[in-house]
Amino acid sequence: MYKKVKLMMAVLAIGMLVTTFTSCSKDDEIGNISELIIGKWQLYQSSTTLDPCDFEGWAEFKDDGTCSDFDACDGTTTSAEYTIDGRKITFVMDMFPDAPFSYYVVSISDNELVFRVEILGFQVTNKYKRITIE
């Protein structure tokens, strides 16, 4: 069970917000999420306890609505499709197509992405930095 939760967090981590959010003028203040999110991101801070190797992986968002996540703990890469609606990013993983999940974008800039997600009744906030990996 822990592995499935960890994998879901990794998919950005790339992850599951149960509440539906609506767009408002405050959403516009953070910029165009669909443009800013394109690229590779690495987790550098989490409000929950993770293994040190969780901070060595990366997630990559492409402009075609697909993303991938490299899990440095086990050396695997997971693929997913994503859609953006306001601050809500919904993921559909290739390996779990009938179980979409969402993250809430707290903030995004050229160099930092902050997600909030609800996992098993607990809210988790993860911070990512933009990286360049050849």
Secondary structure, DSSP 8 states (H G I E B T S, - for coil): -HHHHHHHHHTT------S-----HHHHTT--HHHHT-EEEEEEEESS---GGGGT-EEEE-TTSEEEEEETTTTEEEEEEEEEETTEEEEEETTEEEEEEEEEEEEE-SSEEEEEEEETTEEEEEEEEEE---
